[in-house]
C-alpha cells in the first residue's frame, strides 16, 4: 500500500471517484456531519477509507449466524438452552446477541438472573429473522439437495397431525416430490421411544418449558375450551375430556386443577382430536388445547367456571441420529413452518 504522500495523479483521481460514489449513500444513512466529514477527509488515505467503508456495511448487514442465535434465544428464552440447541457456548451466543443489538441499535432482550424476555423490537425482528433464515435454508436445500428422496416416518399427536402437518407436508412434497411420508399418531411419551428404537425418523412433540428437548419450533399458550353452549353447573364435578396419560397438556391441566377448590373428574380420554371435539360438542365437558390446534367449532373459556390459568408449552421437533440428508431436510422444514403456524385468538 502506498503512503499518503505518494498518492498522486491517477491514484488521487481514483480516490476522488470513490468519494463521489460513496457520499450519497453515506448522506442517505443519516450520519451526522462530523462523521461524514471524517469519511471525506480520510479518503486520500486508501487504507483508512477501506476500513471505514467495511465498518459501515458490516454494521448494516444482518448476518445469518447472528440471526440463528437470536431465533434460538427467542425460542428458548434462555441463553444456556439456546446455546445447547445450536451447538455453541453460552458466551458465544451472548456476544452474538450483543453484536446484533449493536447493528439494530436497540435492545432485543431484557435479561435478569431469573428470566429472559423479548422486547418489542425483538418481536419485530423475529418476523424478519424467520423469513431470512427460511430463505437461506431453502436456497441451500435446493442447491445442495435438489434430488432429496426417500421415506420419512413422522410421529405426532393427533391434533398436530390433523391441524398443523397437512399444509406443511404438502408444501414439502411440492418442493421435493420424491419424498414420501408416513405419519403415526400418539402421545409424545410413546413416540419418542419409537424414535430411539429407529421406528420413526422425526417426532413432533410437546414439552413443558422447564424440560425442553429437540429443536424448538415455538412457545405456545394453552387454553380451556368447550362447546359454544357450555354452561357450568357448580353443583356438579367439572367434567374433563382429555388426551390419555402421558400428554403434557393433560398433565399441566390436572396439576393446576389440584390447586383449586373445585371437584373434577376425567370423564373421557382419547388420542383422537376428532373424538374429543365431538365429546365436547355433545356434552357439558371442558378440555385443554394448544392455541394452534383448537377446532373452529369450540370456544375458549379461560377464566370461566373457576378455571385457573395454564402454563405455556413448547413445541419441538426431534430427529433420529441416523443423520440422513432427507430426514434432516424434513426436520428443518418442520421447525421453520411450525414456528409460523397461526394461533387461535382468545375469544
N, C-alpha and C positions, 0 to 999 in steps of 0.2 A: 504494500500500500504506500503511495507517495505521501510525503509530508505535506502539510497545508501550504507551505511556502512554494512548493513545486507545482501547485495546481494552476496551470496557465493554459491559455489557448483553448484547444479542444476540450480539455477536462473541465474548464470553467463553463464552457458552453453546455456541456452535459449536465453539470450541476444546476445551471440556470433553468434548463428544461425540466429537471426534477422538481425544482421549486414551483414552477408554473403548473406542473401536473398535480402535485400533492396539496397545494394551497387551498383549492376549492373544497377538497374532501375534508381537510382539517377545519376549515371555517364552518362547514356544514355540521361538523361534530360538536359545535357549540363550545369549543375550548375557550378559555379566557385569553385576552390579548397578550398577556405575558407569556403564555405557553406557545402561542402562535409565533411571537417574536423569537422565542428560543429556537424553534424549529427552523425558521428562516435564517437566523444568524448562524446556525451550525451547518447549513447546507454546503458551505465551502470546505467543510471537513467531512469527507465522504464516509469515513468510519463512524463518526458520531451520528451523521444523518441516517445511516442504515440502522443503527441501534435504536434511535427514536422511532423510526418507521416500523421496525419489527415490534417494538414495545406497544405502539399504538394499535396495531392489528391484533396482537396476541390478547390484548385486553377486550377486544370486541368479539372474539370467537368463543362460542360455547363448545368446548371440547367434549368428545364422546365419553372419554374416561371420567371426566368430572360429572357429566350428566348421569352416567350409570351409577356412580357413588351417591349422587343426590337422590335418585329414584329409590335406591336401596334404603337410605336413611328415612325417606318419606314413607316407605312401606313398613319398615320395622319400628320406626320411632325409637330407635336405639342404635347408637354408633357401633357398639360391640357386635350385636347381631347382624347389622348391615355389613360390617367388615367380614364376618364369617361367611355370609351369603355370597359375597363376590370375590372371596379369596384374597383379601388384603388385610393389613394390620389396622387396628383402630386409629393409630396415629396418622397413618397414610390417608384414611378416609377423612379424618378431621382436617388435615391440611388441604385435601381436595375441596372440601366444602368451603373452607376459608378462601381458597383461590376463586371459587365460583362466586362467592359473595363479593369479592373484590371486583370481579368482572361486571356483575349486575349492579354493584354499588348499593346494595341493600341486604339486610339480614334475611336469610331463608328459613332459619330455625331459631326458636327460643330454647335455650338449654338451661337445665338445672341439674342438680345431683340426682333428682328422682325421675325426671322425665325430659323428653324432647318433643316439642310441639312445632308444627309447621306454621310459618307466618302467612299472611295474605299474599305477599309477594311470592313465597314458596309455592302456594297453591296455584298461582297463575303460571309460574314457570313449570310446574309439574305437568300441566297440559301439553306445553310445547316440548318438554323433555321426552315425554312418552312418544310423541309424534316423531321427533328426531331419531330416537333410538329405534323405533319401529321401522322407519325408512332406512336407517343404516343396516339393521339386521336383515331386512327384506332384500336389500341390494346384495349383501354378502351371501345370503342364502341362494339368491338367483344366480350369482356369478360362480359360487363355489360348489353348489349342489343343485344344478339345474335339473338333474335327472333323478331326484330323490324318489325311491320306490320301496315298497315292502309293506308288510302288515304291521300295524301299530295297535297293540291291545291296551285299551284305556279303561281305567276303573274310576267310577264317580258315583256319588249318591244320586238317587233317582231324581231329586229336584234339580240338580245341576244338569244331569243328562237330559232332562225334559226342557228346561228353560234356557240354559246357557250354552250347552255344547252344540246343538244343531247348526246355528248360523256360523259358529267358529269352524266346525269341521267342514262345513260346506265351502267356506272361503279357502280353507287349507287344501281341500280337494281340487278346487279350481286352479290354485297356484301350482299344485303338484298332483296332476291327475293319475300318476302311477301309484299313489299311496292308497292303502286300504285300511279301514278302521273296524275294530271290534270293541264294543262298549259293554262293560259289565257293571251293573248297578248294585251297590251295597254300601254299608257304613264304612267310613274310612278305617275304623279299627279292624275291619275284616279285610279291606282291600290292601292296606299297607303290608301285611304279612304275605299276601299273594305276590306283591311286587318283589319282596325279598326272596321269595322262592322261585322267581323267574317266570311266574304265571301271568304277569302283567308287565307292560313296558312303561306306562305312565299312569299316575294316580292323581286325581284332583281331590284334595282333602280340606277339611275344616279343622282349625286349631284354636285353642284358647290363646289370647295374646301373650300369656306368660309361658307358653310351651310351643313356640313356633318352630316349624321344620320345613324343609323343602325350599323351593323358590317362591317367595311371597308375591302373589298377584294383587292382593288388595286387602284392606281392612274394611269390614262391613258391619253395619248395625243390625241388631236383631229386633224383631217386632212381635208383639202379641197380635194374633189375627183370629177372626171369627166370621160367621155369616153376617151379611148386612142386616139381618133381622135378629141378631143376637140380643137377648135380654138376660141380664144376670139375676139369678134367684139366690139372694144371700142366705136363704134358709137351707139351701142345698149345697153339698160339696161342689167345688169348682171341677167341672168335667174337662179332662185333657185328652187331646188326640195328638200323638207324638210319633216320631220315628223310634225304632226299637233301642234298647240299651246299647251303649257304645257310640251313640250320636252325640256329638259335642253340644249341639243346640239343646237337646233334651237334658243333658247334664246341667247346663247353665240354668235352664228354666226351673228344674227341680231344686237346685241349690238355692235360688232366690226365694222360691215359694216356701221353703222350710223356715224362712226367717219372718214370715208374716202370720198374723193371727187369722187364718182362714183355712178351713178344711178343703182338701182337694183330693182327687183320685185320677189315676191314669185309666181312662175308660177304653182306649183303643190304641193299639200300636201297629204300625205297618211301615214297610220300606217304600211303599208306593205313594208318591205325591198326589197322584190322581185319587187314590182311595182316601187320603187324608182330606183333600178338598171336598170330596163327596160327603164324608162323615161330618164335616163342619157345616156344610150347607143343609144337611138333613136334620141336624140336631142343635143343641144349645151348648156345644163344647167350644173350647178355645185351643189354639196351638201356638207354636213359636216358629218363626221362619226368618231366614236371611232376607234382606231388603230386595235383592235382585231376583228372588225366586218365588215371590208371593203371587199366586194365581190372581188374575184380574177380578174373579168373582168374589174374593174375600175382602174383608175390611180390617184395617189396622185399628186396634182398640187399646193402644198404650195408655196407661193411667186409669182405665176403667176397671170396674169390678175389684178395686183394690189391688190391681196387678202391679208388682214392683218393676222398676226399670231393669233393663237387661244389659249385660256387657256386650261389647262388640266381639266379633270373631275375625279370624284371619283365614283367607282362602289361599292355599298354596298348591304348587304343582311339584310332584315327586317323579323322578325318572329312574330307571334301572341303572345299574352300574356297568352295563354291557358297553356303553359309550358308542352305540350305533348312530351313524350320522342322521338317518331319517327319524330316529326316535328323538334325538336332541333337537332336530328341526321342529318336530311337532310340539315338544315340551316348551321350547322358547316361544312358539306361536301361541300356545295356550296361555302362557304367563302374560304376554302382551295384550291379547284380546280380552282375557278375563279381567285384566286391570281396567278396561274401558267399558265393561258391560254396565248398562244403565241401572240405577237404583229406583225402587218404588218410593214415591214421595209419601211422607206421612200424611194420612187423611185426617 
